Amino acid sequence: MGWGQSYKYLFCCLLVLLISLIPDKNRDTIDTICFFLIIILGIPHGAVDHKVFLTFRNKKRISHRSFHFIYGSLILLYTGLWFVSPEISIMIFLLLSIYHFGQDFLEENKINNAKSHEIILWGAQILLFPILLNLHQIAPLLTENNIAFNLTLENWIPYIIVAGCIMHLAWLYAENKISLHKTIEIGLFIAMLIFLYSQINFIAAFTIYFLVFHSENSFRLQYKWLKKNKKKYNYGLYIRDLAIFSIPIFILMLVAWMFVLPNDWISIISALLIFISILTLPHTIHYSIFFSLSKQSN
């Protein structure tokens, strides 16, 4: 990552400065735009999952049709669960997202053979820490979806996660698992997350992380893998593959939006949160399997 990572940190700081200058009366509009940005880049995250799967077909005894059946069934079952138990649904979404972000972060930083507790720790730093830090902003979204919520925390409690990550980072360096340069780089990442979530609201801060770090890494990883395993693969074909599945979903969302038409900001964000979670479930499972199989292929 090197200098490219430093530019990302600088870019994030500039975005925070720009957002902090926006008047409070426009914050709801900014938050809605942020959620739509997450969806616009989040939906294509899983748009080539089937293409990635095809590169492993010789290793896994599962057909292309079976893959789509399982993928679609997970979406339908999880959608049904949202109607039956929103509390369980949001917990599943939170736990899978924590694992997903933690795994992506450690893989990107070449911290190999990470244990599950290490993945969860860094995923908690990326997602659970800011949630706990901004519970007063998250609570209205939960109650809107009929999720019982009654939790108050001391301000210092979220920083237990930060302390855990710093201790783990020191251990990785002491055990010669990462270089001094990488240690400093990850330390700056922790500092940047704290800066993001302490200076602007949760949704805007998470959008910056999601766009600048997670999405960029995910798209780059997918493209590199497909290019390595498919003949004459290029950016044009990659964009085509992303569009084939993404555009129909965007159209479906637009149609649903025209019929539902939420009339307040909380309802809009809550509906988008559910939609994101439904698409996230099968993708996070596929992503974890991808990392495991890709290591076996190397």
NUTORFI-670793 format. One line per field, with one value per residue: x, y, z of N, C-alpha, C in turn; residue in one letter; residue number from 1. Coordinates in pm, whole numbers, plus 50000, padded with zeros to 5 digits. Last residue first. Example, Ala and Ser with C-alpha at 12.3 -4.5 7.8 and 13.67 -1.06 7.14 Angstrom:
<pts>
nX = [51285,51319]
nY = [49775,49431]
nZ = [50708,50780]
caX = [51367,51230]
caY = [49894,49550]
caZ = [50714,50780]
cX = [51290,51320]
cY = [50003,49670]
cZ = [50787,50780]
code = [s,a]
pos = [2,1]
</pts>
This chain:
<pts>
nX = [49695,49467,49435,49367,49117,48965,48955,48843,48591,48466,48427,48258,48026,47946,47900,47690,47467,47438,47397,47136,47025,47148,47036,46767,46790,46883,46671,46483,46617,46625,46345,46272,46424,46309,45984,45825,45881,45760,45664,45668,45916,46084,46045,46169,46432,46500,46495,46713,46919,46903,46983,47256,47401,47438,47577,47781,47992,48049,48137,48365,48513,48546,48707,48937,48968,49093,49222,49107,49102,49264,49355,49118,49002,49184,49167,48894,48881,49061,48932,48692,48797,48932,48720,48557,48724,48824,48641,48383,48391,48484,48270,48057,48119,48080,47805,47702,47800,47930,48271,48468,48488,48520,48777,48953,48940,49046,49308,49414,49415,49599,49829,49873,49929,50176,50334,50343,50471,50724,50802,50617,50478,50574,50747,50637,50612,50403,50193,50184,50095,49841,49725,49719,49548,49314,49255,49209,48974,48804,48795,48655,48390,48410,48408,48147,47925,47608,47283,47008,46764,46551,46391,46300,46139,46272,46295,46489,46715,46733,46766,47036,47250,47305,47375,47602,47868,48038,47930,47999,48281,48325,48216,48389,48667,48691,48567,48757,48955,48825,48769,49029,49106,48932,49013,49353,49522,49696,49867,49831,49814,49623,49411,49350,49258,49028,48865,48815,48673,48449,48337,48286,48102,47901,47813,47715,47512,47337,47260,47132,46920,46778,46699,46523,46325,46179,46009,46112,46372,46335,46286,46546,46672,46554,46638,46920,46950,46852,47050,47260,47152,47112,47367,47486,47339,47433,47698,47740,48000,48256,48538,48739,48638,48530,48655,48569,48303,48316,48349,48094,47935,48015,47973,47814,47875,47939,47726,47609,47788,47775,47509,47497,47659,47515,47288,47399,47474,47227,47135,47319,47257,46999,47055,47211,47133,47142,47411,47620,47944,48193,48228,48282,48546,48683,48645,48789,49047,49080,49076,49313,49500,49459,49528,49797,49884,49837,50027,50267,50176,50083]
nY = [47896,47764,47807,48075,48059,47938,48148,48361,48244,48221,48493,48558,48409,48546,48799,48744,48672,48936,49165,49182,49238,49480,49658,49653,49761,50019,50124,50149,50338,50562,50614,50657,50886,51079,51006,50862,50615,50469,50228,50263,50368,50171,49963,50079,50102,49833,49744,49892,49778,49518,49558,49654,49430,49233,49372,49528,49353,49279,49529,49565,49348,49417,49646,49549,49198,48877,48679,48411,48415,48441,48703,48842,48766,48885,49156,49204,49154,49352,49588,49570,49574,49820,49998,49929,49993,50273,50457,50361,50308,50550,50717,50594,50638,50918,50940,50792,50929,51268,51371,51330,51072,50919,51006,50954,50676,50618,50720,50547,50313,50393,50422,50150,50062,50196,50091,49826,49853,49934,49711,49418,49129,48925,48943,48962,49236,49280,49150,49297,49542,49462,49393,49644,49774,49624,49684,49959,49954,49831,50024,50234,50199,50300,50572,50657,50395,50339,50201,50070,49944,49841,49621,49709,49821,49997,50218,50136,50161,50431,50546,50445,50572,50800,50699,50549,50591,50407,50173,50212,50222,49945,49782,49836,49825,49676,49442,49349,49294,49080,48893,48813,48703,48491,48330,48404,48438,48377,48696,48997,49172,49363,49229,49051,49231,49340,49116,49036,49260,49267,49011,49032,49243,49126,48919,49076,49232,49036,48912,49130,49176,48933,48939,49163,49097,48818,48807,48977,48885,48627,48677,48748,48505,48353,48496,48474,48196,48147,48259,48081,47835,47891,47952,47696,47534,47628,47547,47278,47149,47054,47251,47266,47355,47600,47838,48017,48051,48239,48472,48481,48510,48764,49000,49142,49221,49489,49626,49717,49917,50139,50208,50196,50410,50615,50611,50700,50961,51080,51078,51254,51493,51536,51576,51814,52071,52198,52228,52300,52171,52136,51866,51795,51894,51743,51485,51509,51540,51289,51125,51208,51119,50843,50804,50864,50644,50440,50508,50461,50136,49879]
nZ = [49553,49623,49890,49879,49763,49964,50158,50017,49950,50195,50243,50031,50088,50321,50216,50035,50185,50334,50177,50101,50352,50423,50237,50323,50579,50510,50363,50568,50729,50563,50544,50809,50866,50685,50549,50377,50130,49884,49763,49487,49431,49537,49363,49139,49237,49278,49014,48917,49066,48965,48696,48749,48853,48663,48462,48575,48620,48359,48258,48412,48306,48041,48081,48203,48100,48007,47863,48065,48416,48638,48656,48641,48883,49064,49002,49061,49338,49434,49355,49498,49764,49785,49746,49965,50195,50145,50041,50109,50385,50499,50415,50548,50815,50822,50768,50987,51223,51177,51256,51454,51539,51317,51221,51438,51448,51194,51225,51416,51263,51067,51214,51266,51012,50980,51181,51087,50843,50937,51081,50959,51124,51276,51492,51739,51763,51580,51709,51948,51858,51771,52012,52133,51954,51992,52261,52244,52090,52273,52466,52366,52440,52717,52767,52805,52908,52750,52737,52571,52437,52193,51977,51663,51469,51309,51469,51649,51482,51423,51680,51752,51627,51773,52017,51962,51876,51981,51886,51615,51616,51713,51509,51276,51324,51558,51475,51299,51481,51624,51425,51359,51603,51627,51409,51309,50999,50788,50751,50674,50456,50453,50339,50545,50738,50605,50556,50820,50917,50749,50820,51093,51087,50932,51098,51314,51190,51089,51328,51449,51278,51316,51581,51560,51374,51298,51068,50877,50862,50762,50492,50419,50460,50258,50027,50045,50037,49780,49616,49675,49594,49320,49229,49273,49103,48857,48869,49111,49299,49417,49357,49171,48940,49016,49064,48881,48951,49158,49014,48904,49130,49217,49092,49267,49520,49478,49360,49610,49700,49542,49591,49871,49940,49820,49978,50217,50141,50095,50360,50475,50340,50438,50707,50701,50662,50903,50963,50676,50627,50731,50757,50494,50466,50661,50559,50320,50425,50545,50317,50191,50377,50355,50085,50090,50236,50051,49858,49984,50096,50000]
caX = [49826,49503,49463,49495,49223,48996,49004,48976,48686,48503,48509,48387,48103,47978,48003,47820,47536,47449,47527,47234,46979,47175,47181,46803,46740,46962,46799,46454,46586,46751,46429,46212,46447,46448,46073,45806,45894,45770,45671,45549,45798,46083,46001,46027,46358,46496,46402,46579,46892,46872,46848,47154,47375,47355,47474,47656,47931,48003,48019,48253,48481,48468,48579,48846,49012,49000,49188,49187,49023,49205,49452,49217,48939,49163,49296,48945,48801,49087,49067,48690,48716,49005,48836,48511,48667,48904,48785,48419,48340,48561,48408,48058,48123,48212,47902,47673,47831,47836,48147,48453,48478,48396,48656,48932,48898,48910,49218,49399,49334,49462,49768,49849,49805,50067,50301,50291,50332,50648,50780,50732,50466,50472,50801,50654,50708,50536,50229,50222,50226,49936,49745,49795,49684,49380,49279,49322,49094,48832,48851,48801,48431,48396,48539,48218,48021,47745,47367,47147,46775,46685,46398,46405,46077,46254,46211,46350,46675,46722,46642,46913,47205,47266,47263,47476,47759,48073,47922,47859,48205,48375,48153,48243,48617,48752,48502,48626,48977,48880,48658,48943,49180,48924,48880,49252,49462,49654,49822,49843,49902,49749,49471,49400,49377,49137,48912,48885,48797,48542,48369,48380,48225,47971,47872,47823,47624,47399,47329,47249,47022,46828,46794,46637,46422,46255,45982,45970,46350,46374,46177,46437,46707,46539,46496,46857,46997,46779,46916,47277,47192,47001,47265,47539,47327,47291,47668,47716,47874,48155,48419,48777,48712,48440,48680,48712,48333,48287,48459,48211,47920,48040,48057,47766,47842,48029,47825,47544,47770,47899,47558,47422,47691,47650,47275,47342,47576,47320,47063,47313,47391,47021,46970,47271,47146,47010,47337,47528,47805,48155,48209,48153,48437,48681,48592,48645,48988,49083,48972,49184,49488,49440,49392,49707,49899,49762,49886,50224,50273,50000]
caY = [47958,47766,47670,48038,48125,47863,48015,48375,48285,48098,48415,48626,48380,48402,48783,48791,48569,48804,49143,49154,49121,49359,49632,49610,49625,49932,50099,50062,50205,50499,50592,50546,50763,51036,51072,51007,50659,50613,50245,50209,50438,50306,49948,50043,50222,49927,49688,49916,49921,49541,49510,49741,49550,49203,49274,49593,49423,49178,49462,49660,49354,49298,49655,49637,49337,48955,48806,48457,48415,48310,48595,48860,48726,48740,49088,49219,49077,49211,49560,49572,49463,49695,50002,49908,49860,50157,50479,50395,50207,50426,50747,50602,50501,50862,51004,50752,50790,51167,51379,51462,51175,50903,51008,51091,50755,50579,50780,50690,50320,50357,50541,50243,50017,50216,50234,49856,49808,50020,49837,49508,49246,48890,48957,48827,49168,49334,49111,49154,49534,49518,49289,49536,49824,49625,49546,49910,50019,49765,49894,50238,50163,50157,50506,50701,50500,50301,50319,50048,50021,49897,49672,49640,49741,49861,50229,50143,50032,50336,50571,50401,50443,50816,50794,50480,50675,50547,50201,50197,50343,50064,49788,49855,49895,49808,49523,49386,49404,49198,48960,48872,48818,48597,48392,48324,48501,48273,48565,48929,49054,49398,49341,48999,49152,49426,49198,48948,49218,49379,49046,48930,49254,49245,48887,48979,49295,49135,48835,49071,49281,48971,48836,49163,49201,48865,48726,48991,49024,48643,48629,48845,48618,48313,48482,48605,48270,48095,48318,48226,47856,47848,48055,47816,47514,47645,47690,47334,47222,46974,47232,47226,47230,47488,47729,47987,47969,48099,48426,48473,48388,48647,48902,49122,49081,49404,49561,49616,49793,50061,50212,50100,50277,50585,50575,50567,50864,51065,51001,51116,51434,51516,51463,51685,51987,52182,52119,52342,52171,52273,51944,51759,51944,51890,51520,51484,51648,51410,51112,51228,51261,50909,50774,50952,50779,50443,50509,50599,50245,50000]
caZ = [49534,49481,49849,49941,49688,49843,50192,50076,49846,50123,50335,50042,49968,50327,50319,49985,50104,50395,50239,49997,50277,50502,50236,50187,50561,50597,50295,50454,50782,50604,50425,50735,50942,50673,50644,50382,50269,49907,49909,49552,49380,49596,49501,49134,49195,49391,49111,48862,49080,49106,48727,48690,48934,48780,48426,48532,48733,48453,48200,48426,48449,48073,48010,48279,48112,48090,47797,47953,48294,48612,48670,48535,48757,49065,48991,48925,49245,49458,49306,49352,49715,49802,49655,49827,50171,50183,50020,49971,50292,50513,50375,50401,50764,50849,50679,50849,51193,51224,51179,51394,51644,51393,51139,51389,51564,51228,51127,51448,51386,51028,51154,51376,51075,50884,51183,51221,50845,50846,51152,50968,51038,51177,51355,51688,51850,51553,51573,51951,51921,51675,51911,52195,51972,51861,52220,52324,52038,52144,52503,52347,52302,52687,52751,52684,52941,52780,52756,52612,52560,52215,52114,51738,51576,51258,51350,51696,51536,51313,51604,51820,51576,51632,52013,51989,51826,52001,52030,51655,51582,51783,51641,51276,51206,51550,51578,51247,51387,51693,51494,51257,51550,51726,51409,51379,51116,50882,50705,50803,50448,50518,50266,50417,50765,50653,50444,50729,50979,50749,50681,51043,51166,50883,50969,51335,51260,50999,51224,51512,51289,51183,51538,51653,51339,51413,51187,50913,50899,50902,50577,50405,50547,50398,50058,50040,50153,49896,49619,49695,49734,49405,49225,49338,49248,48893,48859,48978,49303,49348,49438,49306,48934,48988,49159,48878,48834,49189,49098,48816,49049,49302,49021,49130,49500,49554,49271,49527,49775,49537,49453,49790,49991,49772,49838,50210,50183,49983,50257,50521,50325,50294,50666,50739,50541,50841,51025,50784,50580,50695,50880,50553,50380,50668,50692,50316,50345,50627,50420,50124,50350,50484,50131,50016,50293,50176,49822,49967,50094,50000]
cX = [49939,49641,49511,49535,49360,49110,49048,49036,48828,48607,48556,48482,48244,48064,48044,47930,47673,47520,47544,47371,47080,47138,47212,46951,46782,46920,46888,46583,46559,46725,46555,46295,46391,46475,46210,45891,45892,45776,45671,45548,45670,45958,45990,45971,46208,46413,46388,46472,46751,46843,46808,47012,47259,47318,47381,47543,47792,47937,47962,48125,48362,48426,48489,48709,48907,49055,49085,49131,49105,49118,49396,49320,49036,49103,49277,49077,48859,49010,49099,48827,48716,48928,48914,48627,48630,48839,48867,48570,48385,48521,48494,48198,48128,48224,48041,47775,47815,47865,48056,48322,48451,48382,48531,48802,48868,48857,49073,49302,49308,49369,49625,49784,49770,49933,50180,50248,50267,50501,50697,50698,50587,50445,50702,50708,50738,50643,50370,50265,50276,50078,49847,49824,49773,49524,49353,49357,49218,48960,48888,48871,48582,48433,48528,48349,48104,47826,47505,47219,46912,46684,46540,46416,46179,46203,46179,46253,46529,46673,46623,46786,47066,47206,47216,47355,47622,47956,47951,47842,48056,48296,48197,48182,48468,48692,48560,48550,48847,48895,48706,48830,49096,49000,48871,49119,49356,49598,49783,49782,49932,49845,49608,49470,49436,49266,49034,48944,48881,48677,48472,48428,48329,48103,47952,47892,47742,47522,47404,47330,47147,46939,46858,46743,46544,46360,46050,45939,46205,46353,46207,46319,46603,46568,46474,46710,46932,46820,46836,47141,47201,47032,47146,47433,47378,47270,47523,47688,47857,48017,48313,48655,48748,48511,48599,48748,48481,48327,48441,48333,48039,48032,48091,47849,47804,48003,47927,47643,47708,47884,47688,47478,47622,47694,47411,47328,47523,47426,47153,47242,47389,47155,46987,47187,47197,47014,47203,47446,47713,48009,48168,48125,48300,48565,48581,48580,48836,49020,48966,49069,49354,49419,49364,49562,49808,49769,49798,50077,50214,50086]
cY = [47860,47820,47664,47896,48093,47925,47938,48238,48296,48129,48286,48547,48437,48363,48637,48772,48613,48701,48999,49117,49082,49233,49501,49575,49570,49787,50005,50026,50106,50357,50515,50512,50642,50904,51007,51077,50811,50651,50392,50236,50391,50382,50084,50031,50196,50050,49779,49864,49954,49688,49533,49689,49633,49328,49243,49493,49475,49241,49360,49600,49447,49298,49537,49646,49419,49096,48887,48587,48475,48304,48462,48749,48739,48692,48936,49144,49082,49123,49411,49536,49457,49577,49871,49904,49837,50025,50352,50393,50235,50325,50621,50629,50501,50720,50943,50811,50756,51029,51264,51478,51313,51002,51013,51102,50898,50660,50744,50758,50466,50364,50515,50372,50105,50177,50262,50001,49838,49984,49932,49632,49335,49005,48910,48825,49026,49261,49159,49107,49389,49510,49334,49425,49716,49674,49539,49766,49968,49822,49817,50113,50157,50122,50361,50624,50531,50422,50273,50182,49996,49983,49719,49703,49656,49765,50092,50156,50033,50201,50475,50428,50405,50687,50820,50574,50611,50639,50348,50229,50334,50190,49911,49871,49927,49890,49664,49472,49444,49316,49086,48951,48890,48722,48507,48401,48409,48330,48473,48792,48993,49281,49378,49110,49094,49347,49282,49026,49130,49341,49158,48965,49155,49265,49004,48943,49199,49197,48929,48989,49227,49074,48875,49062,49200,48968,48784,48919,49047,48786,48648,48805,48729,48429,48446,48596,48408,48167,48274,48293,48005,47875,48019,47925,47635,47630,47716,47484,47291,47040,47157,47196,47177,47354,47603,47872,47931,48007,48278,48422,48370,48518,48782,49021,49047,49256,49474,49549,49683,49927,50133,50092,50170,50446,50544,50521,50721,50960,50977,51027,51287,51449,51431,51566,51846,52092,52094,52224,52208,52283,52088,51839,51916,51947,51671,51520,51633,51529,51237,51220,51293,51059,50845,50928,50878,50579,50514,50607,50384,50126]
cZ = [49559,49457,49703,49901,49747,49764,50068,50106,49903,50016,50269,50132,49978,50208,50333,50089,50055,50306,50286,50056,50168,50426,50309,50179,50425,50581,50376,50380,50669,50655,50462,50611,50867,50744,50638,50487,50277,50056,49948,49702,49449,49554,49570,49275,49190,49357,49233,48958,49029,49131,48873,48716,48879,48859,48544,48510,48696,48575,48297,48370,48473,48220,48042,48213,48186,48107,47875,47896,48180,48487,48622,48536,48640,48932,48985,48906,49104,49360,49320,49293,49563,49742,49663,49730,50025,50139,50048,49950,50150,50405,50385,50349,50611,50793,50696,50752,51045,51166,51222,51316,51585,51507,51225,51310,51523,51346,51156,51353,51423,51149,51111,51328,51194,50945,51095,51230,50980,50848,51066,51050,51060,51081,51247,51544,51801,51635,51538,51813,51924,51730,51806,52093,52034,51871,52088,52284,52111,52084,52376,52399,52282,52543,52706,52659,52816,52825,52800,52623,52619,52340,52142,51875,51651,51365,51292,51579,51578,51361,51487,51739,51629,51576,51871,51979,51847,51964,52060,51802,51619,51745,51720,51415,51216,51437,51581,51346,51318,51598,51564,51322,51444,51681,51508,51381,51176,51012,50820,50782,50584,50530,50322,50339,50637,50673,50485,50612,50888,50809,50675,50902,51114,50956,50913,51204,51273,51063,51130,51412,51356,51193,51405,51613,51430,51371,51311,51044,50940,50950,50725,50494,50537,50492,50205,50081,50160,50023,49739,49709,49765,49552,49313,49342,49325,49043,48902,48986,49168,49365,49357,49393,49072,48982,49128,48972,48827,49073,49129,48893,48955,49221,49109,49052,49357,49526,49344,49431,49693,49607,49439,49649,49906,49816,49776,50066,50173,50016,50136,50419,50366,50269,50518,50696,50573,50716,50957,50835,50696,50649,50853,50679,50442,50587,50706,50449,50337,50554,50507,50224,50285,50463,50263,50056,50222,50242,49945,49929,50083,50000]
code = [n,s,q,k,s,l,s,f,f,i,s,y,h,i,t,h,p,l,t,l,i,s,i,f,i,l,l,a,s,i,i,s,i,w,d,n,p,l,v,f,m,w,a,v,l,m,l,i,f,i,p,i,s,f,i,a,l,d,r,i,y,l,g,y,n,y,k,k,k,n,k,k,l,w,k,y,q,l,r,f,s,n,e,s,h,f,v,l,f,y,i,t,f,a,a,i,f,n,i,q,s,y,l,f,i,l,m,a,i,f,l,g,i,e,i,t,k,h,l,s,i,k,n,e,a,y,l,w,a,l,h,m,i,c,g,a,v,i,i,y,p,i,w,n,e,l,t,l,n,f,a,i,n,n,e,t,l,l,p,a,i,q,h,l,n,l,l,i,p,f,l,l,i,q,a,g,w,l,i,i,e,h,s,k,a,n,n,i,k,n,e,e,l,f,d,q,g,f,h,y,i,s,l,l,l,f,i,m,i,s,i,e,p,s,v,f,w,l,g,t,y,l,l,i,l,s,g,y,i,f,h,f,s,r,h,s,i,r,k,k,n,r,f,t,l,f,v,k,h,d,v,a,g,h,p,i,g,l,i,i,i,l,f,f,c,i,t,d,i,t,d,r,n,k,d,p,i,l,s,i,l,l,v,l,l,c,c,f,l,y,k,y,s,q,g,w,g,m]
pos = [298,297,296,295,294,293,292,291,290,289,288,287,286,285,284,283,282,281,280,279,278,277,276,275,274,273,272,271,270,269,268,267,266,265,264,263,262,261,260,259,258,257,256,255,254,253,252,251,250,249,248,247,246,245,244,243,242,241,240,239,238,237,236,235,234,233,232,231,230,229,228,227,226,225,224,223,222,221,220,219,218,217,216,215,214,213,212,211,210,209,208,207,206,205,204,203,202,201,200,199,198,197,196,195,194,193,192,191,190,189,188,187,186,185,184,183,182,181,180,179,178,177,176,175,174,173,172,171,170,169,168,167,166,165,164,163,162,161,160,159,158,157,156,155,154,153,152,151,150,149,148,147,146,145,144,143,142,141,140,139,138,137,136,135,134,133,132,131,130,129,128,127,126,125,124,123,122,121,120,119,118,117,116,115,114,113,112,111,110,109,108,107,106,105,104,103,102,101,100,99,98,97,96,95,94,93,92,91,90,89,88,87,86,85,84,83,82,81,80,79,78,77,76,75,74,73,72,71,70,69,68,67,66,65,64,63,62,61,60,59,58,57,56,55,54,53,52,51,50,49,48,47,46,45,44,43,42,41,40,39,38,37,36,35,34,33,32,31,30,29,28,27,26,25,24,23,22,21,20,19,18,17,16,15,14,13,12,11,10,9,8,7,6,5,4,3,2,1]
</pts>
